Amino acid sequence: MSQSSSADKPGASGDLPALDAGGFHHRLQEVPGAAVVLFTRRGCSACHAMGDALRRWQVEGDAPALFCVDAEVDTALVREFEVFHLPALFVFVDGEYHGPLQTPPRVPLLRQALQARLRLPPEEAP
């Protein structure tokens, strides 16, 4: 019998799988290749726009693994990643932290920003 993890359930950003402090790092280590994590909260219009852009990217078929963190619930992760403004995006590759992803919520710009971030070496996580 398998247990359901929070990564299997939709989070504050609609149908993106949610991560929480309990399984955040473990789950990202299981993801092959790139993963983008959106820190968001309900009622944040900019967060909603970024979530919509990420879902469009997912539908187009060339998105990395996408996850979300509810910043109101998982304040330990907010502190760990020094999130001061929402939405916030962070890139991981094979579980290694690669840094923040700063771009407007448009799929072509998200692609470009991710490609640029992936050309850089991993960073030390905050």
DRENTORKOL-3810 file (N, C-alpha, C; in nm, 4 decimals):
REM DRENTORKOL-3810
@n.u->0.0852; n.v->-0.1177; n.w->0.0000; ca.u->0.0000; ca.v->0.0000; ca.w->0.0000; c.u->0.0892; c.v->0.1233; c.w->0.0000
@n.u->0.0677; n.v->0.2144; n.w->-0.0899; ca.u->0.1513; ca.v->0.3336; ca.w->-0.0969; c.u->0.0871; c.v->0.4482; c.w->-0.0210
@n.u->0.1739; n.v->0.5310; n.w->0.0356; ca.u->0.1261; ca.v->0.6484; ca.w->0.1063; c.u->0.1273; c.v->0.7665; c.w->0.0118
@n.u->0.0317; n.v->0.8539; n.w->0.0264; ca.u->0.0259; ca.v->0.9756; ca.w->-0.0532; c.u->0.1144; c.v->1.0803; c.w->0.0106
@n.u->0.1964; n.v->1.1451; n.w->-0.0693; ca.u->0.2789; ca.v->1.2541; ca.w->-0.0176; c.u->0.2180; c.v->1.3852; c.w->-0.0612
@n.u->0.2649; n.v->1.4924; n.w->0.0011; ca.u->0.2117; ca.v->1.6231; ca.w->-0.0363; c.u->0.2479; c.v->1.6581; c.w->-0.1794
@n.u->0.3528; n.v->1.5957; n.w->-0.2342; ca.u->0.3909; ca.v->1.6246; ca.w->-0.3717; c.u->0.2920; c.v->1.5654; c.w->-0.4710
@n.u->0.2017; n.v->1.4799; n.w->-0.4232; ca.u->0.1009; ca.v->1.4230; ca.w->-0.5114; c.u->-0.0265; c.v->1.5060; c.w->-0.5144
@n.u->-0.0376; n.v->1.6038; n.w->-0.4279; ca.u->-0.1598; ca.v->1.6814; ca.w->-0.4137; c.u->-0.1414; c.v->1.8201; c.w->-0.4722
@n.u->-0.2448; n.v->1.8770; n.w->-0.5325; ca.u->-0.2338; ca.v->2.0136; ca.w->-0.5815; c.u->-0.2076; c.v->2.1085; c.w->-0.4663
@n.u->-0.1311; n.v->2.2128; n.w->-0.4958; ca.u->-0.0994; ca.v->2.3104; ca.w->-0.3928; c.u->-0.1701; c.v->2.4415; c.w->-0.4163
@n.u->-0.1156; n.v->2.5466; n.w->-0.3584; ca.u->-0.1749; ca.v->2.6797; ca.w->-0.3665; c.u->-0.1774; c.v->2.7308; c.w->-0.5096
@n.u->-0.1044; n.v->2.6658; n.w->-0.5980; ca.u->-0.1016; ca.v->2.7099; ca.w->-0.7368; c.u->-0.1728; c.v->2.6101; c.w->-0.8270
@n.u->-0.2952; n.v->2.5758; n.w->-0.7894; ca.u->-0.3772; ca.v->2.4907; ca.w->-0.8753; c.u->-0.3265; c.v->2.3492; c.w->-0.8826
@n.u->-0.2982; n.v->2.3027; n.w->-1.0042; ca.u->-0.2640; ca.v->2.1625; ca.w->-1.0214; c.u->-0.1147; c.v->2.1339; c.w->-1.0178
@n.u->-0.0303; n.v->2.2292; n.w->-0.9813; ca.u->0.1111; ca.v->2.1989; ca.w->-0.9638; c.u->0.1268; c.v->2.1197; c.w->-0.8343
@n.u->0.2063; n.v->2.0125; n.w->-0.8363; ca.u->0.2248; ca.v->1.9342; ca.w->-0.7139; c.u->0.2858; c.v->2.0199; c.w->-0.6029
@n.u->0.2351; n.v->2.0022; n.w->-0.4827; ca.u->0.2820; ca.v->2.0800; ca.w->-0.3681; c.u->0.3978; c.v->2.0097; c.w->-0.2986
@n.u->0.4933; n.v->2.0892; n.w->-0.2544; ca.u->0.6020; ca.v->2.0406; ca.w->-0.1701; c.u->0.5882; c.v->2.1065; c.w->-0.0342
@n.u->0.6289; n.v->2.0333; n.w->0.0694; ca.u->0.6298; ca.v->2.0933; ca.w->0.2026; c.u->0.7655; c.v->2.0676; c.w->0.2663
@n.u->0.7882; n.v->2.1273; n.w->0.3812; ca.u->0.9183; ca.v->2.1184; ca.w->0.4469; c.u->0.9572; c.v->1.9740; c.w->0.4771
@n.u->0.8590; n.v->1.8891; n.w->0.5038; ca.u->0.8881; ca.v->1.7510; ca.w->0.5385; c.u->0.9518; c.v->1.6696; c.w->0.4269
@n.u->0.9166; n.v->1.6958; n.w->0.3030; ca.u->0.9682; ca.v->1.6153; ca.w->0.1931; c.u->1.0346; c.v->1.6936; c.w->0.0821
@n.u->1.0538; n.v->1.8227; n.w->0.1022; ca.u->1.1032; ca.v->1.9122; ca.w->-0.0024; c.u->1.2327; c.v->1.8607; c.w->-0.0663
@n.u->1.3381; n.v->1.8491; n.w->0.0128; ca.u->1.4694; ca.v->1.8134; ca.w->-0.0427; c.u->1.4707; c.v->1.6700; c.w->-0.0938
@n.u->1.4076; n.v->1.5796; n.w->-0.0216; ca.u->1.4033; ca.v->1.4396; ca.w->-0.0640; c.u->1.3338; c.v->1.4267; c.w->-0.1997
@n.u->1.2202; n.v->1.4916; n.w->-0.2152; ca.u->1.1441; ca.v->1.4825; ca.w->-0.3412; c.u->1.2239; c.v->1.5390; c.w->-0.4576
@n.u->1.2908; n.v->1.6528; n.w->-0.4356; ca.u->1.3679; ca.v->1.7135; ca.w->-0.5445; c.u->1.4882; c.v->1.6278; c.w->-0.5828
@n.u->1.5441; n.v->1.5527; n.w->-0.4890; ca.u->1.6545; ca.v->1.4624; ca.w->-0.5213; c.u->1.6075; c.v->1.3460; c.w->-0.6079
@n.u->1.4792; n.v->1.3138; n.w->-0.6009; ca.u->1.4234; ca.v->1.2043; ca.w->-0.6808; c.u->1.3921; c.v->1.2459; c.w->-0.8243
@n.u->1.3887; n.v->1.3758; n.w->-0.8504; ca.u->1.3497; ca.v->1.4254; ca.w->-0.9823; c.u->1.4723; c.v->1.4277; c.w->-1.0733
@n.u->1.4698; n.v->1.3521; n.w->-1.1836; ca.u->1.5819; ca.v->1.3583; ca.w->-1.2771; c.u->1.5761; c.v->1.4884; c.w->-1.3576
@n.u->1.6897; n.v->1.5510; n.w->-1.3741; ca.u->1.6945; ca.v->1.6741; ca.w->-1.4529; c.u->1.6466; c.v->1.7942; c.w->-1.3754
@n.u->1.5994; n.v->1.8936; n.w->-1.4509; ca.u->1.5627; ca.v->2.0225; ca.w->-1.3925; c.u->1.4250; c.v->2.0193; c.w->-1.3276
@n.u->1.4136; n.v->2.0979; n.w->-1.2215; ca.u->1.2855; ca.v->2.1193; ca.w->-1.1536; c.u->1.2779; c.v->2.2663; c.w->-1.1154
@n.u->1.1596; n.v->2.3233; n.w->-1.1282; ca.u->1.1354; ca.v->2.4620; ca.w->-1.0881; c.u->1.0304; c.v->2.4603; c.w->-0.9782
@n.u->1.0617; n.v->2.5315; n.w->-0.8695; ca.u->0.9714; ca.v->2.5386; ca.w->-0.7547; c.u->0.9185; c.v->2.6809; c.w->-0.7425
@n.u->0.7871; n.v->2.6931; n.w->-0.7402; ca.u->0.7188; ca.v->2.8214; ca.w->-0.7251; c.u->0.6748; c.v->2.8381; c.w->-0.5806
@n.u->0.7216; n.v->2.9443; n.w->-0.5161; ca.u->0.6709; ca.v->2.9830; ca.w->-0.3844; c.u->0.5566; c.v->3.0798; c.w->-0.4090
@n.u->0.4417; n.v->3.0500; n.w->-0.3525; ca.u->0.3200; ca.v->3.1235; ca.w->-0.3831; c.u->0.2312; c.v->3.1306; c.w->-0.2596
@n.u->0.1222; n.v->3.2020; n.w->-0.2703; ca.u->0.0198; ca.v->3.1994; ca.w->-0.1655; c.u->-0.1141; c.v->3.2324; c.w->-0.2295
@n.u->-0.2180; n.v->3.1854; n.w->-0.1670; ca.u->-0.3528; ca.v->3.2149; ca.w->-0.2156; c.u->-0.3780; c.v->3.3649; c.w->-0.2038
@n.u->-0.4528; n.v->3.4194; n.w->-0.2980; ca.u->-0.4869; ca.v->3.5611; ca.w->-0.2942; c.u->-0.3817; c.v->3.6532; c.w->-0.3521
@n.u->-0.2706; n.v->3.5998; n.w->-0.3991; ca.u->-0.1629; ca.v->3.6800; ca.w->-0.4585; c.u->-0.1823; c.v->3.6786; c.w->-0.6104
@n.u->-0.2206; n.v->3.7927; n.w->-0.6678; ca.u->-0.2500; ca.v->3.7959; ca.w->-0.8117; c.u->-0.1255; c.v->3.7696; c.w->-0.8957
@n.u->-0.0101; n.v->3.8195; n.w->-0.8536; ca.u->0.1134; ca.v->3.7931; ca.w->-0.9280; c.u->0.1490; c.v->3.6445; c.w->-0.9212
@n.u->0.1230; n.v->3.5824; n.w->-0.8068; ca.u->0.1466; ca.v->3.4382; ca.w->-0.7916; c.u->0.0545; c.v->3.3592; c.w->-0.8849
@n.u->-0.0701; n.v->3.4025; n.w->-0.8914; ca.u->-0.1676; ca.v->3.3372; ca.w->-0.9791; c.u->-0.1224; c.v->3.3462; c.w->-1.1255
@n.u->-0.0740; n.v->3.4628; n.w->-1.1659; ca.u->-0.0264; ca.v->3.4809; ca.w->-1.3034; c.u->0.0932; c.v->3.3903; c.w->-1.3321
@n.u->0.1856; n.v->3.3781; n.w->-1.2363; ca.u->0.3019; ca.v->3.2917; ca.w->-1.2567; c.u->0.2578; c.v->3.1460; c.w->-1.2622
@n.u->0.1665; n.v->3.1060; n.w->-1.1760; ca.u->0.1151; ca.v->2.9694; ca.w->-1.1796; c.u->0.0490; c.v->2.9380; c.w->-1.3127
@n.u->-0.0278; n.v->3.0325; n.w->-1.3655; ca.u->-0.0907; ca.v->3.0141; ca.w->-1.4968; c.u->0.0148; c.v->2.9960; c.w->-1.6055
@n.u->0.1200; n.v->3.0780; n.w->-1.6013; ca.u->0.2270; ca.v->3.0681; ca.w->-1.7012; c.u->0.2969; c.v->2.9327; c.w->-1.6908
@n.u->0.3227; n.v->2.8866; n.w->-1.5701; ca.u->0.3874; ca.v->2.7561; ca.w->-1.5530; c.u->0.2981; c.v->2.6434; c.w->-1.6039
@n.u->0.1687; n.v->2.6514; n.w->-1.5786; ca.u->0.0764; ca.v->2.5487; ca.w->-1.6296; c.u->0.0705; c.v->2.5518; c.w->-1.7828
@n.u->0.0742; n.v->2.6708; n.w->-1.8439; ca.u->0.0780; ca.v->2.6792; ca.w->-1.9915; c.u->0.2053; c.v->2.6136; c.w->-2.0442
@n.u->0.3163; n.v->2.6393; n.w->-1.9775; ca.u->0.4439; ca.v->2.5800; ca.w->-2.0167; c.u->0.4341; c.v->2.4278; c.w->-2.0080
@n.u->0.3729; n.v->2.3793; n.w->-1.9028; ca.u->0.3554; ca.v->2.2355; ca.w->-1.8838; c.u->0.2719; c.v->2.1756; c.w->-1.9970
@n.u->0.1655; n.v->2.2432; n.w->-2.0356; ca.u->0.0783; ca.v->2.1961; ca.w->-2.1432; c.u->0.1541; c.v->2.1918; c.w->-2.2760
@n.u->0.2439; n.v->2.2865; n.w->-2.2960; ca.u->0.3221; ca.v->2.2895; ca.w->-2.4201; c.u->0.4198; c.v->2.1733; c.w->-2.4285
@n.u->0.4473; n.v->2.1072; n.w->-2.3168; ca.u->0.5221; ca.v->1.9827; ca.w->-2.3198; c.u->0.6713; c.v->1.9903; c.w->-2.2995
@n.u->0.7300; n.v->2.1078; n.w->-2.2896; ca.u->0.8753; ca.v->2.1147; ca.w->-2.2742; c.u->0.9179; c.v->2.1756; c.w->-2.1407
@n.u->0.8276; n.v->2.1782; n.w->-2.0455; ca.u->0.8584; ca.v->2.2342; ca.w->-1.9134; c.u->0.9391; c.v->2.1341; c.w->-1.8311
@n.u->1.0209; n.v->2.1845; n.w->-1.7401; ca.u->1.0851; ca.v->2.0945; ca.w->-1.6440; c.u->0.9800; c.v->2.0444; c.w->-1.5452
@n.u->1.0211; n.v->1.9648; n.w->-1.4505; ca.u->0.9300; ca.v->1.9267; ca.w->-1.3418; c.u->0.8931; c.v->2.0540; c.w->-1.2664
@n.u->0.7658; n.v->2.0704; n.w->-1.2367; ca.u->0.7173; ca.v->2.1923; ca.w->-1.1707; c.u->0.6506; c.v->2.1569; c.w->-1.0386
@n.u->0.6802; n.v->2.2375; n.w->-0.9369; ca.u->0.6240; ca.v->2.2179; ca.w->-0.8034; c.u->0.5895; c.v->2.3531; c.w->-0.7447
@n.u->0.5085; n.v->2.3512; n.w->-0.6387; ca.u->0.4802; ca.v->2.4759; ca.w->-0.5678; c.u->0.4907; c.v->2.4547; c.w->-0.4179
@n.u->0.5184; n.v->2.5645; n.w->-0.3496; ca.u->0.5232; ca.v->2.5691; ca.w->-0.2038; c.u->0.4275; c.v->2.6786; c.w->-0.1607
@n.u->0.3389; n.v->2.6477; n.w->-0.0685; ca.u->0.2480; ca.v->2.7475; ca.w->-0.0131; c.u->0.3247; c.v->2.8251; c.w->0.0935
@n.u->0.3595; n.v->2.9485; n.w->0.0624; ca.u->0.4433; ca.v->3.0297; ca.w->0.1505; c.u->0.3755; c.v->3.0621; c.w->0.2828
@n.u->0.2440; n.v->3.0605; n.w->0.2857; ca.u->0.1728; ca.v->3.0868; ca.w->0.4114; c.u->0.1798; c.v->2.9678; c.w->0.5059
@n.u->0.1881; n.v->2.8490; n.w->0.4502; ca.u->0.1891; ca.v->2.7270; ca.w->0.5303; c.u->0.3315; c.v->2.6855; c.w->0.5655
@n.u->0.4201; n.v->2.6857; n.w->0.4676; ca.u->0.5564; ca.v->2.6363; ca.w->0.4868; c.u->0.6549; c.v->2.7505; c.w->0.5091
@n.u->0.6384; n.v->2.8158; n.w->0.6218; ca.u->0.7227; ca.v->2.9316; ca.w->0.6536; c.u->0.8684; c.v->2.8923; c.w->0.6766
@n.u->0.8942; n.v->2.7679; n.w->0.7165; ca.u->1.0329; ca.v->2.7235; ca.w->0.7332; c.u->1.1060; c.v->2.7273; c.w->0.5990
@n.u->1.0394; n.v->2.6844; n.w->0.4918; ca.u->1.1011; ca.v->2.6905; ca.w->0.3586; c.u->1.1162; c.v->2.8346; c.w->0.3119
@n.u->1.0211; n.v->2.9187; n.w->0.3440; ca.u->1.0303; ca.v->3.0610; ca.w->0.3092; c.u->1.1553; c.v->3.1203; c.w->0.3732
@n.u->1.1787; n.v->3.0877; n.w->0.4996; ca.u->1.2991; ca.v->3.1381; ca.w->0.5683; c.u->1.4251; c.v->3.0763; c.w->0.5092
@n.u->1.4219; n.v->2.9459; n.w->0.4847; ca.u->1.5398; ca.v->2.8765; ca.w->0.4318; c.u->1.5852; c.v->2.9365; c.w->0.2988
@n.u->1.4902; n.v->2.9675; n.w->0.2123; ca.u->1.5251; ca.v->3.0201; ca.w->0.0802; c.u->1.5211; c.v->3.1724; c.w->0.0739
@n.u->1.5060; n.v->3.2341; n.w->0.1903; ca.u->1.5110; ca.v->3.3799; ca.w->0.2012; c.u->1.4157; c.v->3.4472; c.w->0.1023
@n.u->1.2928; n.v->3.3980; n.w->0.1004; ca.u->1.1900; ca.v->3.4521; ca.w->0.0115; c.u->1.1339; c.v->3.5791; c.w->0.0741
@n.u->1.1506; n.v->3.6906; n.w->0.0036; ca.u->1.0999; ca.v->3.8186; ca.w->0.0522; c.u->0.9842; c.v->3.8702; c.w->-0.0318
@n.u->0.9760; n.v->3.8254; n.w->-0.1564; ca.u->0.8701; ca.v->3.8696; ca.w->-0.2471; c.u->0.8110; c.v->3.7477; c.w->-0.3162
@n.u->0.6827; n.v->3.7514; n.w->-0.3356; ca.u->0.6127; ca.v->3.6448; ca.w->-0.4069; c.u->0.5598; c.v->3.6982; c.w->-0.5386
@n.u->0.5560; n.v->3.6173; n.w->-0.6403; ca.u->0.6017; ca.v->3.4797; ca.w->-0.6434; c.u->0.7544; c.v->3.4727; c.w->-0.6485
@n.u->0.8071; n.v->3.3594; n.w->-0.6072; ca.u->0.9508; ca.v->3.3340; ca.w->-0.6154; c.u->0.9699; c.v->3.1974; c.w->-0.6801
@n.u->1.0652; n.v->3.1896; n.w->-0.7705; ca.u->1.0957; ca.v->3.0648; ca.w->-0.8405; c.u->1.2395; c.v->3.0244; c.w->-0.8102
@n.u->1.2611; n.v->2.8938; n.w->-0.7910; ca.u->1.3950; ca.v->2.8419; ca.w->-0.7671; c.u->1.4163; c.v->2.7190; c.w->-0.8537
@n.u->1.5405; n.v->2.7034; n.w->-0.9023; ca.u->1.5756; ca.v->2.5945; ca.w->-0.9937; c.u->1.6630; c.v->2.4921; c.w->-0.9215
@n.u->1.6311; n.v->2.3658; n.w->-0.9445; ca.u->1.7098; ca.v->2.2540; ca.w->-0.8940; c.u->1.7378; c.v->2.1618; c.w->-1.0120
@n.u->1.8552; n.v->2.0986; n.w->-1.0121; ca.u->1.8876; ca.v->1.9991; ca.w->-1.1139; c.u->1.9404; c.v->1.8758; c.w->-1.0418
@n.u->1.8743; n.v->1.7638; n.w->-1.0619; ca.u->1.9101; ca.v->1.6395; ca.w->-0.9936; c.u->1.9248; c.v->1.6626; c.w->-0.8435
@n.u->1.8378; n.v->1.7454; n.w->-0.7878; ca.u->1.8370; ca.v->1.7732; ca.w->-0.6452; c.u->1.9312; c.v->1.8825; c.w->-0.6000
@n.u->2.0186; n.v->1.9303; n.w->-0.6897; ca.u->2.1130; ca.v->2.0365; ca.w->-0.6533; c.u->2.0521; c.v->2.1733; c.w->-0.6807
@n.u->2.0719; n.v->2.2638; n.w->-0.5870; ca.u->2.0202; ca.v->2.4002; ca.w->-0.5992; c.u->2.0993; c.v->2.4755; c.w->-0.7056
@n.u->2.0290; n.v->2.5390; n.w->-0.7974; ca.u->2.0940; ca.v->2.6171; ca.w->-0.9024; c.u->2.0633; c.v->2.7654; c.w->-0.8930
@n.u->1.9755; n.v->2.8049; n.w->-0.8033; ca.u->1.9515; ca.v->2.9469; ca.w->-0.7821; c.u->1.8113; c.v->2.9909; c.w->-0.8183
@n.u->1.7868; n.v->3.1199; n.w->-0.7985; ca.u->1.6544; ca.v->3.1756; ca.w->-0.8288; c.u->1.6343; c.v->3.1926; c.w->-0.9789
@n.u->1.5100; n.v->3.1965; n.w->-1.0182; ca.u->1.4718; ca.v->3.2212; ca.w->-1.1570; c.u->1.3865; c.v->3.3470; c.w->-1.1561
@n.u->1.4391; n.v->3.4534; n.w->-1.2124; ca.u->1.3687; ca.v->3.5816; ca.w->-1.2089; c.u->1.3286; c.v->3.6208; c.w->-1.3500
@n.u->1.1986; n.v->3.6183; n.w->-1.3736; ca.u->1.1458; ca.v->3.6488; ca.w->-1.5058; c.u->0.9968; c.v->3.6804; c.w->-1.4947
@n.u->0.9456; n.v->3.7577; n.w->-1.5884; ca.u->0.8001; ca.v->3.7794; ca.w->-1.5919; c.u->0.7273; c.v->3.6487; c.w->-1.6246
@n.u->0.5990; n.v->3.6413; n.w->-1.5944; ca.u->0.5220; ca.v->3.5179; ca.w->-1.6157; c.u->0.4798; c.v->3.4978; c.w->-1.7608
@n.u->0.5778; n.v->3.4765; n.w->-1.8464; ca.u->0.5515; ca.v->3.4480; ca.w->-1.9885; c.u->0.6360; c.v->3.3284; c.w->-2.0281
@n.u->0.5756; n.v->3.2316; n.w->-2.0923; ca.u->0.6430; ca.v->3.1058; ca.w->-2.1223; c.u->0.7748; c.v->3.1255; c.w->-2.1970
@n.u->0.7818; n.v->3.2053; n.w->-2.3039; ca.u->0.9109; ca.v->3.2204; ca.w->-2.3717; c.u->1.0199; c.v->3.2768; c.w->-2.2794
@n.u->0.9820; n.v->3.3683; n.w->-2.1922; ca.u->1.0791; ca.v->3.4266; ca.w->-2.0993; c.u->1.1186; c.v->3.3269; c.w->-1.9907
@n.u->1.0251; n.v->3.2446; n.w->-1.9476; ca.u->1.0580; ca.v->3.1389; ca.w->-1.8516; c.u->1.1577; c.v->3.0407; c.w->-1.9127
@n.u->1.1351; n.v->3.0018; n.w->-2.0379; ca.u->1.2278; ca.v->2.9110; ca.w->-2.1072; c.u->1.3676; c.v->2.9710; c.w->-2.1140
@n.u->1.3748; n.v->3.0975; n.w->-2.1582; ca.u->1.5050; ca.v->3.1642; ca.w->-2.1715; c.u->1.5758; c.v->3.1748; c.w->-2.0377
@n.u->1.5032; n.v->3.2142; n.w->-1.9345; ca.u->1.5633; ca.v->3.2297; ca.w->-1.8020; c.u->1.6131; c.v->3.0955; c.w->-1.7488
@n.u->1.5363; n.v->2.9893; n.w->-1.7711; ca.u->1.5797; ca.v->2.8577; ca.w->-1.7253; c.u->1.7044; c.v->2.8132; c.w->-1.8011
@n.u->1.7060; n.v->2.8310; n.w->-1.9320; ca.u->1.8242; ca.v->2.7926; ca.w->-2.0100; c.u->1.9480; c.v->2.8675; c.w->-1.9618
@n.u->1.9330; n.v->2.9962; n.w->-1.9342; ca.u->2.0454; ca.v->3.0759; ca.w->-1.8838; c.u->2.0903; c.v->3.0248; c.w->-1.7469
@n.u->1.9956; n.v->2.9941; n.w->-1.6600; ca.u->2.0290; ca.v->2.9452; ca.w->-1.5253; c.u->2.0998; c.v->2.8111; c.w->-1.5338
@n.u->2.0573; n.v->2.7247; n.w->-1.6262; ca.u->2.1163; ca.v->2.5918; ca.w->-1.6378; c.u->2.2577; c.v->2.5951; c.w->-1.6945
@n.u->2.2950; n.v->2.7035; n.w->-1.7600; ca.u->2.4321; ca.v->2.7173; ca.w->-1.8102; c.u->2.5302; c.v->2.7506; c.w->-1.6980
@n.u->2.4781; n.v->2.7921; n.w->-1.5831; ca.u->2.5624; ca.v->2.8270; ca.w->-1.4690; c.u->2.5808; c.v->2.7052; c.w->-1.3789
@n.u->2.6924; n.v->2.7012; n.w->-1.3048; ca.u->2.7109; ca.v->2.5888; ca.w->-1.2124; c.u->2.6131; c.v->2.5976; c.w->-1.0952
@n.u->2.5940; n.v->2.4863; n.w->-1.0258; ca.u->2.5079; ca.v->2.4905; ca.w->-0.9071; c.u->2.5597; c.v->2.5936; c.w->-0.8069
@n.u->2.4675; n.v->2.6437; n.w->-0.7253; ca.u->2.5032; ca.v->2.7398; ca.w->-0.6214; c.u->2.4877; c.v->2.6735; c.w->-0.4855
@n.u->2.5452; n.v->2.7368; n.w->-0.3859; ca.u->2.5209; ca.v->2.6924; ca.w->-0.2494; c.u->2.3819; c.v->2.7405; c.w->-0.2111
@n.u->2.3015; n.v->2.6512; n.w->-0.1598; ca.u->2.1657; ca.v->2.6892; ca.w->-0.1194; c.u->2.1730; c.v->2.7903; c.w->-0.0060
@n.u->2.0770; n.v->2.8814; n.w->-0.0014; ca.u->2.0794; ca.v->2.9820; ca.w->0.1058; c.u->2.0715; c.v->2.9174; c.w->0.2436
END
